[in-house]
Amino acid sequence: MAVMRSVLYVPSNNEKMVGKAPSLAADILTLDLEDAVPPSEKEAGRKAIQEYLKSSRKGQTARYLYVRINNWETQMTNDDLEAIVYPGLDGVCLAKCGCKENVQRLAWKLEELEQRRGIEVGSIGIQLLIETAKGVINAYEAATASPRVNSLIFGAVDYTKDMRVNLTSEGQEQLYARFYTAVAARAAGCVAIDCPFVAFKDAEGFKKSTEEGHQMGYEGRMLIHPSQVVPSHEIYTPSAESVEWAEGVKKVFEEEGLAKGKAAVTYMGKMVDTPVYDNAMQILNTMAEIKAAEA
């Protein structure tokens, strides 16, 4: 599973920001062709992405490069893909994904372009933005429509617009969709990525909201400002204390439990059975994946 603690968005038509993009140390750098780029600037954004790819991502510190493309209903998706699917691209994010057919059509087009341009077939991943009522209802079906799909992002701004309600800091109006998207992602074996926190200067608010999302099952966050990268990594990386606890659980359960035919043992005054052991192993596996990604 790819490490996606931070998914940082950069408008592809903003020359200054694209110029700074290589130095942004997010897990995923996403060059945007959708909402951050006005219609009159789409072509400029496509050309900027082409130039970025031609540079072989020189100096890029982000581990993966994605592009957010316009949804099929805009009739711009095909032009986006023709312009940006070249060697060096790790994945695309499909905006406003509403159903599995959107994904199947995208997967077919990606395969055609990979074959035509000498790219390993299946190597370009798909990320889905779940940001409409229809998208939420169909999130699991969309996530399982292609093996290329590796993650779901909950998009709160467009979701609340679609629901005809106000976007609030408290987020009560988002709870069902935010929870459901995380559950759908987990059921499909994908990474759940939380919605952007638009008040990027509110560091405490960002921390609180991100910790809440982490408890919902999210493993990363869509970011709109570089200042959010470090706190996002801190929250989505297991703490030293949790890793130490997991290592202790693993040792005790394997040596005092499994080796002696017991299904439950005691560690630090608490019972450890198979679910607790599995949770500890998940923490250790997550830490191993992060270390491998950062190596």
C-alpha positions in Angstrom: 0.0 0.0 0.0 1.4 3.4 -1.0 2.2 5.9 1.7 -0.2 8.9 1.2 0.0 10.9 4.4 0.0 14.2 2.4 -1.5 14.9 -1.0 -0.4 18.5 -1.8 -2.2 20.3 -4.6 -0.6 22.9 -6.9 -2.4 24.8 -9.7 -0.8 23.7 -12.9 -1.2 27.1 -14.6 0.7 28.9 -11.8 4.2 29.2 -13.1 5.7 30.3 -9.8 4.0 27.6 -7.7 4.9 24.9 -10.3 8.5 26.1 -10.1 8.5 25.6 -6.4 6.8 22.2 -6.6 10.0 20.0 -6.7 11.0 21.3 -3.3 7.6 20.4 -1.6 8.2 17.3 0.4 4.7 15.8 0.4 4.1 12.1 -0.2 2.1 13.0 -3.3 2.5 16.1 -5.3 -0.7 16.7 -7.4 -0.6 19.2 -10.3 -4.2 20.4 -10.7 -6.1 20.8 -13.9 -9.5 21.0 -12.4 -11.0 23.6 -10.0 -7.8 25.5 -9.4 -7.4 26.2 -13.1 -10.0 28.4 -14.9 -11.3 27.2 -18.3 -9.3 29.7 -20.2 -6.1 28.4 -18.6 -6.6 24.6 -19.0 -4.3 24.4 -22.0 -1.6 26.4 -20.3 -1.9 24.0 -17.4 -1.6 20.9 -19.6 1.5 22.4 -21.3 3.1 23.1 -17.9 2.6 19.5 -16.8 4.2 18.3 -20.0 7.2 20.4 -19.4 7.4 19.2 -15.8 7.3 15.6 -17.0 10.0 16.3 -19.6 12.3 17.5 -16.8 12.1 14.0 -15.4 10.8 15.6 -12.2 14.3 17.0 -11.6 14.9 17.6 -7.9 11.4 16.5 -6.9 11.2 15.6 -3.2 7.6 14.3 -3.3 7.5 10.5 -3.7 4.8 10.4 -6.3 3.5 12.7 -9.0 -0.3 12.8 -9.7 -2.5 15.1 -11.8 -6.1 15.9 -11.0 -8.1 15.7 -14.2 -11.5 17.1 -15.0 -14.5 14.7 -14.7 -16.0 13.1 -17.9 -19.1 15.3 -17.8 -17.0 18.4 -18.6 -15.9 16.8 -21.9 -12.3 17.8 -21.0 -11.1 14.5 -19.6 -9.9 13.1 -22.8 -7.9 16.2 -23.7 -6.4 16.2 -20.2 -5.2 12.6 -20.5 -3.8 13.0 -24.0 -1.8 15.9 -22.7 -0.4 14.4 -19.4 0.0 10.7 -19.7 3.7 10.3 -20.3 6.6 8.6 -18.5 7.1 10.0 -15.1 3.4 10.2 -14.2 2.5 8.0 -11.2 -1.3 8.5 -11.2 -4.3 10.6 -12.0 -7.0 11.8 -9.6 -10.5 11.8 -11.2 -12.5 14.7 -9.9 -16.2 14.3 -9.0 -16.3 10.6 -9.6 -19.9 9.5 -9.6 -20.1 5.9 -10.6 -18.1 2.8 -11.6 -18.5 3.5 -15.3 -16.4 6.7 -14.9 -13.6 4.6 -13.5 -13.9 1.9 -16.2 -13.7 4.5 -18.9 -10.7 6.1 -17.3 -8.9 2.8 -16.9 -9.5 1.9 -20.6 -8.1 5.2 -21.7 -5.1 4.9 -19.5 -4.3 1.5 -20.9 -4.6 2.7 -24.5 -2.2 5.6 -23.8 0.2 3.4 -21.9 0.4 1.1 -24.8 0.7 3.9 -27.3 3.5 5.7 -25.4 5.6 2.8 -24.2 4.6 3.0 -20.6 4.2 -0.2 -18.5 0.5 -1.2 -18.7 -1.2 -0.8 -15.4 1.6 1.4 -13.9 -0.5 4.6 -13.7 -2.7 4.6 -10.6 -6.1 6.1 -10.1 -7.3 8.2 -7.2 -10.9 9.0 -6.9 -12.4 12.3 -5.5 -15.7 11.5 -3.8 -17.4 14.8 -3.6 -21.0 14.5 -4.6 -24.0 12.7 -3.2 -24.0 10.3 -6.1 -20.3 9.7 -5.6 -20.7 8.9 -1.9 -23.5 6.4 -2.6 -21.4 4.7 -5.3 -18.0 5.0 -3.6 -17.4 1.3 -3.0 -18.5 0.3 -6.5 -16.3 2.9 -8.0 -13.3 1.9 -5.9 -13.6 -1.7 -7.0 -14.2 -0.9 -10.7 -10.5 -1.2 -11.5 -7.4 -2.6 -9.9 -5.7 0.7 -10.6 -7.7 2.5 -8.0 -5.5 2.9 -4.9 -7.2 5.6 -2.9 -10.4 7.7 -2.3 -10.4 11.3 -1.3 -13.4 12.9 0.4 -14.1 16.3 -1.1 -16.1 18.3 1.5 -16.4 21.6 -0.4 -18.1 20.2 -3.5 -20.0 17.7 -1.4 -21.7 20.4 0.7 -22.4 22.4 -2.5 -24.1 19.4 -4.0 -26.1 18.8 -0.8 -27.1 22.5 -0.8 -25.8 23.1 2.7 -23.2 25.4 4.1 -19.7 24.2 4.8 -18.9 24.8 8.5 -15.9 24.5 10.6 -17.7 22.1 12.9 -18.4 19.8 9.9 -21.6 18.2 11.2 -23.0 18.4 7.7 -20.1 16.3 6.4 -20.1 13.5 9.0 -22.1 10.8 7.1 -20.2 11.2 3.9 -16.8 11.6 5.6 -17.3 8.4 7.6 -18.8 6.5 4.6 -15.9 7.4 2.3 -13.4 6.0 4.8 -15.4 2.8 5.2 -15.8 2.4 1.4 -12.0 2.9 1.0 -11.2 0.3 3.6 -13.7 -2.2 2.2 -12.1 -1.8 -1.2 -8.6 -2.2 0.1 -7.8 1.5 -0.7 -6.2 4.3 1.2 -8.7 6.8 2.6 -7.6 10.4 2.2 -9.4 13.1 4.2 -10.9 16.4 2.7 -8.8 19.6 2.6 -8.9 21.9 5.6 -9.4 25.3 3.9 -8.5 27.5 6.9 -4.8 26.8 6.3 -3.6 29.5 8.8 -5.5 27.8 11.6 -2.8 25.3 12.8 -4.8 24.1 15.8 -7.9 23.7 13.9 -6.1 21.6 11.3 -4.5 19.4 13.9 -7.9 18.8 15.6 -9.7 18.1 12.4 -6.9 15.8 11.1 -6.8 13.8 14.4 -10.6 13.4 14.1 -10.2 12.1 10.6 -7.5 9.7 11.6 -9.9 8.2 14.1 -12.4 7.7 11.3 -9.9 5.6 9.4 -8.2 8.2 7.2 -4.5 7.6 6.5 -3.7 10.9 4.8 -5.0 14.3 3.9 -5.5 16.4 0.8 -3.6 19.6 1.4 -3.8 23.1 0.0 -0.7 24.7 1.6 2.9 23.5 2.1 2.6 24.4 5.8 0.2 21.5 6.3 2.7 18.8 5.2 4.7 18.4 8.4 1.8 18.3 10.8 0.0 15.9 8.5 3.0 13.5 8.5 3.3 13.8 12.3 -0.4 12.8 12.8 -0.4 9.9 10.2 2.9 8.5 11.3 2.7 6.1 14.3 4.1 7.7 17.4 7.2 6.4 19.1 5.1 5.3 22.0 2.6 3.4 19.9 5.5 1.6 18.0 7.1 0.7 21.4 3.7 -0.7 22.6 3.3 -2.7 19.3 6.7 -4.2 19.6 6.0 -5.2 23.1 2.7 -6.8 22.2 4.3 -8.7 19.3 7.0 -10.1 21.5 4.8 -11.1 24.4 2.0 -12.6 22.2 4.4 -14.6 20.0 6.6 -15.8 22.8 4.1 -16.3 25.6 1.0 -16.9 23.6 1.5 -18.5 20.2 4.6 -20.4 21.1 2.8 -21.9 24.1 -0.6 -22.6 22.5 -2.4 -19.7 24.3 -4.9 -17.3 22.6 -4.5 -14.6 25.2 -1.7 -13.2 27.4 -1.1 -10.2 29.6 0.9 -7.1 28.6 1.2 -4.0 30.7 -1.7 -5.1 32.9 -4.1 -5.6 29.9 -5.3 -8.7 28.0 -3.7 -9.2 24.6 -5.6 -11.5 22.2 -5.5 -12.0 18.5 -7.3 -8.7 17.5 -4.9 -6.7 19.8 -2.0 -8.5 18.3 -3.3 -7.8 14.7 -3.6 -4.2 15.6 0.0 -4.1 16.9 1.2 -5.7 13.7 -0.7 -3.2 11.6 1.1 -0.4 13.4 4.5 -2.0 12.8 3.6 -2.7 9.1 2.6 0.9 8.6 5.8 2.1 10.2 7.8 -0.2 7.9 6.0 1.1 4.8 6.7 4.7 5.8 10.4 4.0 6.4 10.7 2.2 3.1 9.0 5.1 1.3 11.4 7.6 3.0 14.5 5.6 2.3 
